[in-house]
Amino acid sequence: MDRNGLLTVDELSSVLGEDNESAAKMIQSADKNGDGQICFDEFLDLWLKREEDEQQELTKDVQQALKATQDNQPDLPPGAARKK
């Protein structure tokens, strides 16, 4: 809000409409250097971690779906084609 490139508890609370305690917990979860605020690098790390977690979850869902469809078919020797 003050355009200094740092996100503080008060700023996060104001923008999100959260109480200071909730905002402080959010800041603390991303504040790697313990200064009570989030710099751009800490924010970027948090964002990339979130994207990585979402990608892993999507991959897990796809793998489970593939396994479920494969479990319903008999095993074939290597190189054998399934009939359509």
C-alpha positions as CSV (number, residue, x, y, z in Angstrom):
1,M,0.0,0.0,0.0
2,D,2.9,2.3,0.7
3,R,4.7,1.1,-2.5
4,N,7.8,0.1,-0.6
5,G,7.7,-3.5,-2.1
6,L,7.0,-5.1,1.2
7,L,3.8,-6.7,2.5
8,T,3.1,-6.1,6.2
9,V,0.4,-7.6,8.5
10,D,-1.5,-4.3,8.5
11,E,-1.5,-4.1,4.7
12,L,-2.6,-7.7,4.2
13,S,-5.3,-7.3,6.9
14,S,-6.6,-4.2,5.2
15,V,-6.6,-5.6,1.6
16,L,-8.1,-9.0,2.5
17,G,-10.4,-7.8,5.2
18,E,-8.9,-10.2,7.6
19,D,-8.2,-9.5,11.3
20,N,-4.6,-8.8,12.2
21,E,-4.1,-12.3,13.8
22,S,-5.1,-14.1,10.6
23,A,-3.0,-11.8,8.5
24,A,0.0,-12.3,10.9
25,K,-0.4,-16.1,10.5
26,M,-0.4,-15.7,6.7
27,I,2.7,-13.5,6.8
28,Q,4.5,-15.8,9.1
29,S,3.9,-18.8,6.8
30,A,5.8,-17.0,4.0
31,D,8.3,-14.8,6.0
32,K,11.5,-16.7,5.5
33,N,13.8,-14.1,7.1
34,G,11.6,-13.5,10.1
35,D,11.3,-9.7,9.7
36,G,7.5,-9.7,10.0
37,Q,6.9,-8.7,6.4
38,I,7.0,-10.4,2.9
39,C,9.4,-9.1,0.3
40,F,8.9,-9.9,-3.4
41,D,11.2,-12.9,-3.3
42,E,9.3,-14.4,-0.4
43,F,6.0,-13.8,-2.2
44,L,7.4,-15.3,-5.4
45,D,8.6,-18.4,-3.5
46,L,5.2,-18.8,-1.9
47,W,3.5,-18.4,-5.3
48,L,5.7,-20.9,-7.0
49,K,5.3,-23.4,-4.2
50,R,1.5,-23.1,-4.5
51,E,1.7,-23.7,-8.3
52,E,4.0,-26.7,-7.7
53,D,1.6,-28.2,-5.1
54,E,-1.3,-27.8,-7.5
55,Q,0.7,-29.4,-10.4
56,Q,1.6,-32.3,-8.1
57,E,-2.1,-32.7,-7.1
58,L,-3.2,-32.7,-10.7
59,T,-0.5,-35.2,-11.7
60,K,-1.7,-37.4,-8.8
61,D,-5.3,-37.2,-9.9
62,V,-4.4,-38.1,-13.5
63,Q,-2.3,-41.0,-12.4
64,Q,-5.2,-42.3,-10.2
65,A,-7.6,-42.0,-13.1
66,L,-5.3,-43.8,-15.5
67,K,-4.7,-46.6,-12.9
68,A,-8.4,-47.0,-12.4
69,T,-9.0,-47.5,-16.2
70,Q,-6.0,-49.8,-16.5
71,D,-7.1,-51.9,-13.5
72,N,-10.2,-52.9,-15.4
73,Q,-8.2,-54.4,-18.3
74,P,-6.3,-57.7,-18.3
75,D,-2.5,-57.5,-18.4
76,L,-1.0,-58.1,-21.9
77,P,2.5,-59.2,-22.8
78,P,4.9,-56.3,-23.8
79,G,4.1,-55.1,-27.4
80,A,0.7,-56.7,-27.5
81,A,-2.0,-54.3,-28.7
82,R,-5.4,-53.9,-27.0
83,K,-8.5,-54.4,-29.1
84,K,-10.5,-51.2,-29.5
